[in-house]
Amino acid sequence: MRDSLLFLKTFVQKPTQVGSIWPSSRGLSEMLVDSIDWGKAKCVVEFGPGTGVATEVIAKRLHSAVKFFAIERSGALAEKTRTRCPSVDVIEGCVTEVENYCRQRNIAQVDGIISGLPWAAFTSELQNSIIEAMFRVLPVGGQFATFAYLQGLMLPAGKRFQSLLKHNFSKVTKSPVVWMNMPPAFVYRCVR
């Protein structure tokens, strides 16, 4: 319950940084994380871990050969994720700086990016800036997974984001809807 209250508080204070009043469900987090080929991945980055629900699932999938870190803009949410997942490197910062964070960790490129960012809450300019930053570290063939709320498909920003994905990735598919999430959501699975 404390996670939910922290999430709600962050949403009220900064609604464009947190796209929901409630953290993602375990089911949605597992579907999101399962979108990455963990058998082949050597480096994975998480954008916007929030309270760390998906981060916790990721931590269980990691093996010793995989490098992993998460980037969270909210200091309070970054701290919550660190507490929940003490073995994970959680950076308090902006995802548009992902290339610098990789360089600081001697990482040339990443195999997968898992995102909990509220894409539909972002301006077109910010969406494009994040995609451009992502493509500086995600090579052709790299995997990207993010989720969207079902009702967002009807909103202009949600439609714009779906179009942005189809324009920038060679393959974009949608998972089944996770009805037990609040609100119901699905995962975009993309290959660059």
KAGI-V427678 format. One record per helix or strand of 2 or more residues. SS is the DSSP state (@ for helix, = for strand). FROM is the first residue (numbers start at 1). TO is the last residue. If there is no record, write none. Layout:
# KAGI-V427678
SS;FROM;TO / SS;FROM;TO
This chain:
# KAGI-V427678
@;2;13 / @;26;33 / =;43;47 / @;53;61 / =;67;72 / @;75;84 / =;89;92 / @;95;104 / =;110;115 / @;119;121 / @;124;135 / =;138;149 / @;150;154 / @;156;168 / =;171;174 / =;185;191
